[in-house]
């Protein structure tokens, strides 16, 4: 099973954005995920980790991911053979 950790800046008020990403991942991957955690941070931090792999970092990757790209990156680790339907087109 896989664990997703979303680290977000509380000063930037990115909690709602982080919760939305968590909802999207849980809706798509359901029981394939062991946990989706929201971890408060500071200093403009926005990172999404899957186990020990950094999937997205706001400064490195230029902003925030769209749900399509994030789901592809999670799928590649959690369930590489899973078809994401219209997202894969």
C-alpha positions in Angstrom: 0.0 0.0 0.0 1.1 3.6 -0.6 1.0 6.7 1.5 0.5 10.2 0.1 1.7 13.2 2.1 0.7 16.7 1.1 2.9 19.3 2.8 1.4 22.8 2.5 2.1 26.3 3.8 -0.3 27.5 6.4 0.9 31.1 6.0 -0.2 30.9 2.3 -3.5 29.4 3.3 -3.2 26.4 1.0 -5.2 24.0 3.2 -8.3 24.0 1.0 -6.2 23.4 -2.1 -4.4 20.5 -0.3 -7.7 19.0 0.9 -9.0 19.1 -2.7 -6.0 17.2 -4.0 -6.5 14.7 -1.2 -10.1 14.2 -2.2 -9.2 13.8 -5.9 -6.6 11.1 -5.1 -8.9 9.2 -2.7 -11.7 9.3 -5.3 -9.5 7.9 -8.0 -7.3 5.4 -6.1 -9.6 4.6 -3.2 -8.4 1.5 -1.4 -5.1 1.4 -3.3 -3.9 4.1 -0.9 -3.2 3.3 2.7 -3.3 7.0 3.8 -3.5 10.5 2.5 -2.0 12.9 5.0 -2.1 16.7 5.1 1.0 18.1 6.8 1.1 21.8 7.7 4.3 23.7 7.0 5.5 27.2 6.3 7.7 29.3 4.0 5.7 28.7 0.8 6.1 24.9 1.0 3.9 22.9 -1.2 5.0 19.3 -1.8 3.2 16.0 -2.7 5.0 12.8 -1.7 4.1 9.2 -2.5 6.0 7.0 0.0 9.6 8.3 -0.3 9.2 9.8 -3.8 8.7 13.6 -4.3 5.9 13.8 -6.9 5.5 17.6 -7.0 7.2 20.6 -5.5 5.7 24.0 -6.2 9.0 25.8 -6.7 10.7 23.1 -8.7 7.7 22.3 -10.9 6.4 25.8 -11.4 3.2 26.2 -9.4 0.5 23.7 -8.6 -0.3 20.5 -10.6 -3.5 20.0 -12.4 -5.4 17.0 -11.2 -4.7 15.1 -14.4 -0.9 15.4 -14.1 -1.0 14.6 -10.4 -3.1 11.5 -10.9 -0.7 10.2 -13.6 2.3 10.6 -11.3 0.5 8.8 -8.4 -0.7 6.1 -10.8 2.8 5.4 -12.1 3.8 4.5 -8.5 0.7 3.0 -7.0 -0.8 1.1 -9.9 1.2 1.4 -13.1 -1.3 -0.7 -15.1 -4.4 1.2 -14.1 -6.3 2.9 -16.9 -7.3 6.4 -15.9 -9.9 6.7 -18.6 -10.2 10.1 -20.3 -7.2 11.3 -18.3 -4.9 9.0 -20.3 -5.9 10.5 -23.6 
